[in-house]
Amino acid sequence: MLSKQKLARINTLAKKAKEGTLTEAEAKERTALRKEYLDTFRSTMRETIEHVKIVDPEGNDVTPEKLKNIKQQKGFLN
């Protein structure tokens, strides 16, 4: 998870970009912060999906095989 300070900085830089007052150094900082944010988001989302089990209304496990294989490789399944 990104710190509150970094998220606030991303928002500050986005506001400056909309106003047209973003310097070249700030643009590079914004790009780096956005990359860090996206990497963190993707990692968290991937971990969440890897822990999901899909069950149909009858109670049958219908988790896709690809996801089951990933879980097995990572040791999430017995």
N, C-alpha and C positions, 0 to 999 in steps of 0.2 A: 504494500500500500504506500502510496506517495504521501509525504508529509503535508500538513496543512499549509506550511510556508511555501512549498513548491507549487501546490495547487493555486494558491493566492498569486504567486508570481506569474504562473501561466495566464491567469485571468487578467492580471495587470498588463502583461505584454499583448494579449489579445485586444484589450481596450485601446492601447497605444497604436496597434496596427490599424484598427478601424479609424482612428483619428488621423492616421498618416504621419505619426511622429516617431515611428520605430527606427532606431539606428541600426546599422549593419551588425554591430556587436550584439544588440538586443535580439535581432532576427536570428542570429546563430544560437543564442541562448534559448530562444523560444523553440527552435527546431530540436535542440538537444532535450529540453524538458518535455516536449511533445513525444519524442521517441521513447524517453524513459517512462512516461505515462502509458503509452500504448503497449510497451513491453510488459509492464506491470499488469495492465488490464488483461492482456492476452494470457499471461501466465495464470492469473487468478481464474479466469474463465475456463481455461483448459483443465485446471485442477478440479474445479466445480463439476464440469462435465464428466470427468473421469470417475467421479464418485456417485454418479446418477445410475439408478436402476429403473428401467421403464417397465411398468406393469399394465396390462390391458384390464378392462372392466371385469373380466372373469378371474383375475388374479394370476394370470400367466406372465412369466418373465418374457418380455419381447424386446429386450435390450439388443441393439444391433451387434452382430458378431464382431465387427471391427472394434467396438467399444469393449466388448468382453475380452478380446485378445489383448488390448491395451491394459485392462485391469489385471489380467493374468500375468502379463509381463512385469508389471510393477508390484505384483504381490498383493493386490487388493482382494483377490478371490482366494477362497480356501483351496 
